[in-house]
Amino acid sequence: MLFQQVICKKRASLMGLSAILSGILILLSASLFTASATAQSESANASNNPKPSADAETIRAVKNMLGQKIILDFRYFCEDNTPSSRCRTPMTVIPPSLLNVLSTHNIGGVILFSENIQNTEQLITLNYTMQQHMVKAGRQPLFIAVDQEGGRVARLPSDMLSPFAGNMAIGATFHQRGSAFAQSVASHIGQTLLPLGINTNFAPSVDVNSEPKNPVINVRSFSENPEQVAALGQTFVSAMQSTGVMSAIKHFPGHGDTHVDSHSGLPQVTHSKAQAMVGDILPFANIINSATPPAMVMSAHIQYPSLDDTTIIDKHGKSQIVPATLSKKILSNLLRNQLGYQGLIVTDALDMAGITQFFSHEEALVSAFSAGADIALMPFTIRTQDDIKKFALLMDNAANRISESAFLKASHNRIITAKQRFALQSFISKPMSWWLNEAKENASMNNPNTLKNRGIQIEKALSKSSVSVLFGKDKLPITSNRWLALMPDAARCLAFEAALTRARSNFNNKTLEFACLPLTALPKTQLAMNLLKQADVLVVGNISPLHANYELGGVDLPEHVKQRASETEVMAFSKKIMVAAKAQNKTVVFAPLRMPYKAHDVKELADVAVATFSYAVNITQQSDKENQHVTSYGLNALVDVLLGSALAEGRSPVSLK
């Protein structure tokens, strides 16, 4: 029988299984904005016909202050003649030309991405080199930042820092564990980042996820409940800053109720001001006014008409409601004055489409500062020597447009005060060898109490405590031993197989028969139906919104990735097989691994729904790719609940309807 041919009684190679199923992989972002488009037009005309520039000394002073107000990314850099748009050479060793950019322009900070990080020694060397260069040049030490939220937004590789299950998983533990996991996760992240030379973390996201179709926040949010988000966010900020790492809460005034990703467009939130104050803004207000306010608040590239309905003219000549990042009413009047925030206001990345498709680099930079932002994040992309020249021109133009005002000086002073408070220069007060040795000790696996092992323990505990039964608790545990799984991709198939193999002892030595179809590229319906006939249990793993190709793990066949099915196609196929399973009286389990909303759509088709809020997998790098070891703490916890070896402790922090 076909099912017997693909039953996994022991590890089989991906290549072999692919052959059995004919190629189907088995098992496995100084002119103030005015209140009218007319004034904006006048400002543009003034830019085209600039007034005589101020004296050179004043311009020099303004440029020095402006430099401190900028955080650049050097994700890629090409020293040859590669065009900037095509440069994809990761910057892991900073060249003299980029060091010169930092010191010449008195740049305030640098943000690192996964492309900049290879291993511990390389990362410490990179950060030490940059900080040492700035101090030797008589400049301020740098903010060295990352987006290390945990969950799906984690820049450091998992072997350097556990990614954890993320904010929504933490939210799922709140009813039983309170803020315990927010404290332990944030503390661990900070303790790991600081010895690596990273002093600023753009986390946590304290957006209230109230839109089921939100493509960019979703599991990055703690909850749909503002008070719960505030409590967990406040603990997260306090714990991380207690380690010496600066925290930036984001994305003000709240990105949770959007169905457009500001990386690709300009979302709009239609809440009334009253709704905003008790919803989106409440977590920011509570955390800002707590005993441990965040060092930074990051703005959102969103339109929020009830907070500011001012219209401006974009670079295409069209009228736009001003984005929060460029809004004086939102950044200065609301955040700075009404909420009383005294720390640093940093923009989301200014190279995101929510800004770049409507505003030039210069207009976005000057407007953000005019609105009240202290720091402009990634206002210009530097990838080549030619980009360095263009950036110098941008700084000259911006300095000519911004006066040496009391506002500029106050903003600059806030930055210097923050750098002194968090002692950013202390990283190079010790020799680099000190930090290399400390990092080595932290990463040791020999002692269960090392930082690395404590992180693994926290990761396992969070995964276990956050698993939530959405419905069908009375149908658990599952005792059948013939399982068919539909998983979002091959890596999740392999991880689910590993989870079942690990829990096999619960079957009292009975043979566990298992097959898995990855849905990267949809398998033949007939194949799935043939396998279903010989199974007792159908488990459907779902990732919604669909995860990116880089999150697949590199296990799928290249042609399957190239022909990858859409989220709509995956859901339609899954429902088709679930309908057939119900008709054959099979036990059907729906397992949302990201947002749980889809469980509501399949309630009539599934007997049980269990959410994990995390689809992370760990892939052991081996020379023999066909036998890669793929595991997942989240899928381990899911299987334990399905088999009855553990009770689901979590409670979904978002409702299904």
C-alpha positions in Angstrom: 0.0 0.0 0.0 1.2 3.5 -0.8 0.9 4.8 2.7 3.1 1.9 3.9 5.8 3.0 1.4 6.1 6.4 2.9 5.7 5.6 6.6 8.6 7.0 8.6 9.8 4.2 11.0 13.3 5.7 10.9 15.2 8.6 9.4 15.1 8.7 5.6 16.9 11.0 3.3 15.1 13.9 1.7 16.4 12.7 -1.7 15.0 9.2 -1.2 11.7 10.4 0.0 11.4 12.8 -2.9 12.0 9.9 -5.3 9.2 7.8 -3.7 6.7 10.6 -4.1 7.9 11.7 -7.6 9.5 15.0 -6.5 7.0 15.8 -3.7 9.1 16.2 -0.5 7.9 13.9 2.2 8.5 13.8 6.0 9.2 16.3 6.8 11.3 52.7 8.5 14.2 73.5 8.9 11.0 73.6 7.7 8.1 72.7 9.9 5.1 71.1 8.3 2.4 73.6 8.1 -1.3 73.0 8.2 -1.9 73.5 4.5 -0.7 72.2 1.2 -0.1 75.8 0.2 2.5 76.3 2.9 4.1 73.0 1.8 4.3 74.3 -1.7 5.9 77.5 -0.6 8.5 75.5 1.3 9.2 73.5 -1.8 9.7 76.8 -3.8 12.0 78.1 -1.1 14.0 74.9 -1.5 14.3 75.5 -5.2 15.4 79.1 -4.6 17.4 78.8 -1.4 18.4 81.8 0.7 22.1 82.6 1.1 23.6 80.0 3.4 24.7 80.8 6.9 28.3 81.4 7.7 30.6 78.4 7.5 31.1 78.1 11.3 27.4 77.9 11.9 27.0 75.3 9.2 29.8 73.2 10.6 28.1 73.3 14.1 24.8 72.3 12.6 26.3 69.5 10.6 28.0 68.1 13.8 24.7 68.1 15.6 22.9 66.6 12.6 25.4 63.8 12.4 24.5 62.7 15.9 20.9 62.6 14.9 21.5 59.9 12.3 21.7 56.1 12.5 23.0 54.5 9.3 22.9 50.9 8.0 25.9 49.3 6.2 24.1 46.1 5.4 26.0 45.8 2.1 29.0 47.5 0.7 30.7 47.1 -2.6 34.2 48.6 -3.1 34.2 47.7 -6.8 32.1 49.3 -9.5 28.9 47.3 -8.7 25.9 49.7 -9.0 24.4 50.5 -5.6 21.0 48.9 -6.5 22.7 45.6 -7.2 25.3 45.6 -4.3 24.7 42.5 -2.2 28.1 42.1 -0.6 27.6 41.8 3.2 29.6 44.3 5.3 31.2 42.1 8.0 34.6 43.9 8.2 34.1 47.7 8.0 36.4 49.3 5.4 38.3 52.6 6.0 35.9 54.5 3.7 32.9 53.7 6.0 34.8 54.4 9.1 35.6 57.8 7.6 31.9 58.4 6.9 31.2 57.8 10.6 33.8 60.2 12.0 33.7 62.9 9.2 30.0 63.3 9.6 29.9 62.7 13.4 27.3 60.0 12.9 25.3 59.0 15.9 24.9 55.3 15.4 24.8 52.2 13.2 22.1 49.5 12.9 23.2 46.0 12.2 21.3 43.3 10.2 21.8 39.6 9.9 24.0 40.2 6.9 26.5 42.0 9.1 26.7 39.1 11.6 28.7 35.9 11.0 29.9 34.8 14.4 30.7 36.1 17.9 34.4 37.0 17.2 33.6 38.8 14.0 30.7 40.8 15.5 32.7 41.9 18.6 35.6 42.9 16.3 33.3 44.9 14.0 31.7 46.7 16.9 34.9 47.4 18.7 36.5 48.7 15.6 33.7 51.2 15.0 33.6 52.4 18.6 37.4 52.7 18.9 37.6 54.7 15.7 35.0 57.2 16.8 36.6 57.8 20.2 40.1 58.1 18.7 38.6 60.7 16.2 37.3 62.7 19.2 33.7 61.8 18.4 30.9 60.5 20.6 30.5 56.7 20.9 28.0 55.1 18.6 24.6 53.7 19.2 25.1 50.2 17.8 21.6 48.9 17.3 19.7 45.8 16.2 16.1 44.7 15.8 16.2 41.8 18.2 12.5 41.5 19.3 12.5 37.8 19.6 10.3 35.5 17.5 10.3 36.2 13.8 12.3 39.4 14.1 15.7 38.3 15.3 18.9 39.5 13.6 21.4 37.3 15.5 21.6 33.7 14.4 20.0 31.2 16.8 23.4 29.7 17.8 24.4 33.1 19.2 21.1 34.1 20.8 17.9 32.0 21.2 15.2 33.6 19.1 12.4 32.6 21.6 8.8 32.2 20.5 8.1 35.9 20.3 5.8 38.5 21.9 2.4 36.8 21.2 3.7 33.6 22.8 4.6 35.7 25.8 1.1 37.1 25.7 -0.4 33.6 25.7 1.3 33.0 29.1 0.1 36.2 30.7 -3.1 34.7 32.4 -1.0 32.1 34.2 2.6 33.5 34.4 2.0 37.3 34.4 5.0 39.2 33.1 7.5 36.5 34.1 8.5 35.5 30.5 8.7 39.2 29.4 11.2 39.7 32.2 13.3 36.6 31.5 13.3 36.9 27.7 14.2 40.6 27.7 16.9 40.2 30.4 18.5 37.3 28.5 18.5 39.3 25.2 20.1 42.3 26.9 22.7 40.2 28.7 23.7 38.6 25.4 23.7 41.8 23.3 25.9 44.0 25.5 29.1 41.9 25.6 28.8 41.7 21.8 29.0 45.5 21.6 25.3 46.1 20.9 23.9 48.8 23.1 20.6 49.6 21.6 17.7 47.2 20.8 14.7 48.4 18.8 12.3 46.4 20.9 9.7 45.6 22.0 6.8 46.2 19.7 4.0 47.5 21.8 1.5 47.7 19.0 -2.0 46.4 19.9 -2.8 43.8 17.2 -6.5 44.5 16.6 -6.5 43.7 12.8 -6.6 40.0 11.9 -5.2 40.8 8.4 -2.2 42.8 9.7 0.7 41.6 7.5 3.6 43.1 9.5 2.8 43.2 13.2 0.7 40.1 14.1 2.8 37.8 16.3 5.2 40.7 17.1 2.4 42.1 19.3 1.8 40.8 22.8 -2.0 40.9 22.6 -5.1 42.6 21.3 -5.6 43.9 24.8 -4.0 47.3 25.4 -3.6 46.9 29.2 -1.9 43.5 28.7 0.4 44.9 26.0 1.3 47.8 28.4 2.1 45.4 31.3 4.3 43.1 29.3 5.9 45.9 27.4 6.8 47.8 30.6 8.4 44.7 32.1 10.3 44.0 28.8 11.7 47.6 28.8 12.7 47.5 32.4 14.4 44.1 32.2 16.4 44.9 29.1 17.5 48.4 30.2 18.6 46.9 33.6 21.3 45.0 31.6 22.6 48.3 30.1 20.9 47.9 26.7 18.7 50.8 25.5 15.2 49.9 24.6 13.0 51.5 21.9 9.3 50.8 22.1 7.5 50.9 18.7 5.7 51.9 16.5 4.1 55.1 17.8 1.2 55.9 17.7 0.3 52.3 17.0 0.7 50.0 13.9 -1.6 47.2 15.2 -4.8 48.0 13.2 -3.4 48.1 9.7 -3.8 45.8 6.8 -0.9 47.4 4.8 2.8 46.8 5.5 4.6 50.2 5.8 7.6 48.5 4.3 5.7 48.4 1.0 3.0 51.1 1.4 1.5 53.8 3.6 -1.1 52.4 6.0 -3.9 54.4 7.5 -5.6 53.9 10.9 -9.2 55.1 11.1 -9.7 55.0 14.9 -11.2 58.1 16.6 -8.9 60.0 18.9 -10.8 58.7 21.9 -10.3 55.1 20.6 -6.6 55.8 20.0 -6.0 57.1 23.5 -7.6 54.0 25.2 -6.3 51.6 22.6 -3.2 52.1 20.4 -1.6 54.8 22.6 -2.3 53.4 26.0 0.7 51.0 26.1 3.0 53.9 25.0 1.5 56.2 27.7 1.8 53.7 30.5 5.4 52.7 29.7 6.6 56.2 29.2 5.1 57.2 32.5 6.4 54.2 34.4 9.3 54.1 36.8 11.5 52.8 33.9 10.6 54.7 30.7 12.2 53.6 27.5 15.4 55.3 26.2 13.7 55.6 22.8 10.3 55.6 21.2 10.1 54.7 17.5 7.6 56.4 15.2 5.4 54.6 12.6 5.1 55.3 8.9 1.3 55.4 9.2 -1.4 57.9 8.6 -3.6 58.5 11.7 -6.1 61.2 10.6 -7.8 61.6 14.0 -4.4 62.5 15.5 -3.3 64.6 12.5 -5.3 65.2 9.4 -2.8 67.8 8.0 -2.3 67.3 4.2 1.0 67.7 2.5 2.2 67.5 -1.1 4.3 64.5 -1.9 7.1 64.3 -4.5 4.6 63.4 -7.1 2.6 66.6 -6.5 -0.3 64.7 -4.8 -1.9 65.6 -1.5 -1.3 63.1 1.3 -2.3 63.0 5.0 1.0 63.4 6.8 2.6 60.2 8.1 3.1 60.0 11.9 6.9 60.0 11.3 6.7 63.4 9.7 3.9 64.8 11.9 4.6 67.6 14.4 1.2 67.1 16.0 1.9 63.5 16.7 5.6 63.5 17.6 5.9 66.9 19.3 2.4 67.8 20.5 1.2 64.4 21.5 4.2 62.3 22.3 6.6 65.0 23.7 4.1 67.4 25.2 0.8 65.7 26.0 2.3 62.3 27.1 5.4 64.0 28.6 8.0 61.8 27.0 11.5 63.0 27.8 13.6 60.4 25.9 14.7 60.1 22.3 12.2 59.9 19.5 13.6 57.8 16.6 12.0 57.3 13.2 11.3 53.9 11.8 13.6 53.3 8.8 13.3 56.1 6.4 14.2 53.9 3.5 10.9 52.0 3.8 8.4 52.4 1.0 5.9 54.1 3.3 8.2 57.1 3.1 10.4 56.7 0.0 7.6 56.4 -2.5 6.2 59.8 -1.4 9.2 61.8 -0.2 12.8 62.5 -1.3 15.6 61.6 1.1 16.2 65.3 1.9 12.6 66.1 2.4 12.0 63.1 4.7 15.1 63.9 6.8 14.4 67.6 7.2 10.7 67.0 7.8 11.2 64.3 10.4 13.5 66.5 12.4 11.1 69.5 12.0 8.3 67.3 13.3 10.2 66.5 16.5 12.3 63.4 15.8 15.6 63.3 17.5 17.1 60.5 15.4 16.5 59.6 11.7 17.0 55.9 11.2 18.5 54.8 7.8 17.7 58.1 6.0 20.1 57.2 3.1 21.4 54.0 1.8 25.2 53.7 1.5 26.4 50.8 -0.6 29.2 52.2 -2.8 31.8 55.0 -2.9 29.4 57.0 -5.1 26.8 56.7 -2.3 29.3 58.2 0.1 29.6 61.3 -2.0 25.8 61.6 -2.4 25.4 61.3 1.4 27.8 64.1 2.0 25.7 66.3 -0.4 22.6 65.3 1.5 24.2 66.4 4.8 25.3 69.7 3.3 21.8 70.4 1.9 20.1 69.4 5.2 22.4 71.6 7.2 21.7 74.6 5.0 17.9 74.1 5.5 18.1 73.7 9.3 19.0 76.5 11.6 21.1 76.3 14.7 17.9 76.5 16.8 17.1 75.9 20.4 15.2 72.8 19.2 18.2 71.4 17.4 20.5 72.0 20.5 17.9 70.4 22.8 17.6 67.3 20.6 21.4 67.0 20.4 21.7 67.4 24.2 19.2 64.6 24.7 21.3 62.3 22.5 24.5 63.0 24.4 22.8 62.6 27.7 21.4 59.2 26.7 24.8 58.1 25.5 26.4 59.1 28.8 23.6 57.6 30.9 24.1 54.2 29.2 27.9 54.5 29.2 28.3 53.6 25.5 32.0 54.3 25.7 32.5 51.6 28.3 32.7 48.9 25.6 36.2 50.0 24.6 37.3 50.8 28.1 38.3 47.1 28.3 40.5 45.3 25.7 38.7 43.5 22.9 40.1 40.2 24.3 38.0 40.7 27.5 34.8 40.7 25.5 35.9 37.8 23.3 36.6 35.7 26.4 33.3 36.7 28.0 31.4 35.8 24.9 33.2 32.5 24.8 32.2 31.8 28.4 28.6 32.9 27.7 28.3 30.5 24.8 29.7 27.5 26.5 27.4 24.4 26.6 29.4 22.5 29.2 27.9 24.3 32.2 24.1 24.3 32.5 24.2 27.7 34.1 25.9 29.5 31.2 24.0 32.2 29.4 23.6 30.0 26.3 22.1 27.2 28.2 19.8 29.5 30.3 18.5 30.9 27.0 17.7 27.4 25.7 15.9 26.6 29.0 13.8 29.9 28.7 13.1 29.1 25.0 11.8 25.6 25.8 9.8 26.8 28.8 8.1 29.6 26.8 7.2 27.3 23.9 5.7 24.8 26.4 3.8 27.5 28.4 2.3 29.3 25.4 0.7 26.4 23.5 -3.0 27.1 23.5 -6.0 24.8 22.7 -8.4 27.0 20.7 -11.2 24.3 20.6 -11.6 20.6 20.9 -10.0 20.1 24.3 -12.3 17.2 25.0 -10.9 15.3 21.9 -7.4 15.2 23.5 -5.3 13.2 23.8 -5.0 11.5 20.4 -4.2 7.8 20.7 -4.1 6.8 17.1 -0.8 5.8 15.6 -1.2 6.4 11.9 -0.6 10.1 11.2 -0.7 12.2 8.0 0.5 15.8 8.3 0.2 18.7 5.9 2.9 21.2 6.9 3.7 24.7 5.4 7.1 23.5 4.1 9.7 20.7 4.2 11.5 22.1 7.3 8.3 22.0 9.3 7.7 18.5 8.1 11.1 17.4 9.3 10.6 19.2 12.6 7.2 17.6 13.1 8.6 14.2 12.4 11.4 14.8 14.9 8.8 15.9 17.5 6.8 12.7 17.0 9.9 10.5 17.1 10.9 12.2 20.4 7.5 11.5 21.9 7.2 8.0 20.6 7.5 6.4 24.0 4.0 7.6 24.8 2.7 5.0 22.4 3.7 2.2 24.7 6.1 0.7 22.2 3.5 0.7 19.4 4.9 1.6 16.0 4.1 5.2 15.0 3.4 5.5 11.3 3.8 8.9 9.9 3.9 10.7 6.5 4.1 14.4 5.8 3.4 16.5 2.7 5.0 19.9 2.5 2.8 22.6 1.0 5.6 24.8 -0.4 4.4 23.7 -3.9 1.1 21.9 -3.7 1.3 18.1 -4.0 -1.1 16.2 -6.3 -4.5 15.9 -4.7 -4.7 12.2 -5.5 -1.5 11.5 -3.7 -2.8 13.3 -0.6 -6.1 11.4 -0.8 -4.3 8.0 -1.1 -2.3 8.8 2.0 -5.3 10.0 3.8 -7.2 6.8 3.3 -4.6 4.9 5.2 -4.2 7.4 8.1 -6.3 7.8 11.3 -5.2 11.4 12.1 -4.8 14.4 9.8 -2.7 17.3 11.2 -2.7 20.6 9.3 0.0 23.0 10.2 -0.8 26.6 9.1 1.3 29.8 8.8 -0.8 32.9 8.3 0.2 35.3 7.1 2.4 33.2 4.8 6.1 33.3 5.9 8.8 34.7 3.6 11.0 32.5 1.4 14.1 33.2 3.6 12.2 31.6 6.5 11.7 28.3 4.7 15.0 27.1 6.0 16.6 26.1 2.7 15.3 22.5 2.9 12.8 22.5 0.1 13.6 21.6 -3.4 14.5 24.8 -5.4 11.8 24.1 -8.0 9.2 23.9 -5.2 10.3 27.3 -3.9 10.2 28.8 -7.4 6.7 27.5 -7.9 5.6 28.3 -4.3 1.9 28.3 -3.7 0.1 31.4 -2.4 -1.5 31.6 1.1 -4.9 31.4 -0.6 -3.9 28.3 -2.6 -2.4 26.6 0.5 -5.6 27.2 2.5 -7.9 26.0 -0.2 -5.9 22.8 -0.6 -5.8 22.2 3.2 -9.5 22.6 3.4 -10.1 20.2 0.6 -8.1 17.5 2.4 -9.8 18.3 5.7 -13.3 17.9 4.1 -12.2 14.5 2.9 -10.8 13.5 6.3 -14.1 14.5 8.0 -16.1 12.5 5.5 -13.9 9.5 6.3 -14.3 10.0 10.0 -10.7 10.8 10.6 -9.5 12.9 13.6 -8.6 16.3 12.2 -6.2 18.7 14.0 -5.7 22.2 12.8 -2.4 23.8 14.1 -2.0 27.5 13.5 1.8 28.1 13.9 1.6 31.9 13.6 -1.7 33.9 14.0 -4.6 31.7 15.1 -7.4 33.5 13.2 -7.7 30.8 10.5 -9.0 28.4 13.2 -12.3 30.2 13.1 -12.6 29.5 9.4 -12.1 25.7 9.8 -14.1 25.1 13.0 -16.6 22.9 11.1 -13.8 20.9 9.5 -11.5 20.3 12.5 -12.0 18.4 15.7 -9.1 20.1 17.5 -7.3 23.4 17.1 -4.0 24.1 18.9 -2.0 27.3 18.5 1.8 27.7 19.0 2.3 31.4 17.9 5.7 30.4 16.6 6.9 28.5 13.6 10.6 28.7 14.3 12.8 25.7 13.5 16.4 24.9 14.4 18.5 23.5 11.6 21.7 21.8 12.5 24.3 22.7 9.9 25.9 19.5 8.5 27.9 18.7 5.5 25.4 16.1 4.5 22.4 18.3 3.6 20.1 15.3 3.0 20.3 14.4 6.7 20.0 17.8 8.3 18.6 17.7 11.8 15.6 19.9 12.0 13.9 20.5 15.3 11.3 23.0 16.8 10.6 23.7 20.4 7.1 24.9 19.4 6.3 21.7 17.5 7.7 19.6 20.3 5.2 21.4 22.7 2.4 20.9 20.2 3.0 17.2 19.9 3.2 16.8 23.7 -0.2 18.4 24.0 -1.7 16.3 21.2 -0.4 13.0 22.7 -1.4 13.9 26.3 2.1 14.0 27.8 1.6 17.7 28.6 -1.4 20.0 29.2 -1.8 23.2 27.2 -1.1 26.0 29.5 -1.5 28.9 27.2 -4.5 31.1 26.4 -4.7 32.9 23.0 -4.1 36.7 23.5 -6.2 37.4 20.4 -9.8 36.3 19.8 -10.6 34.2 16.8 -13.6 36.3 15.5 
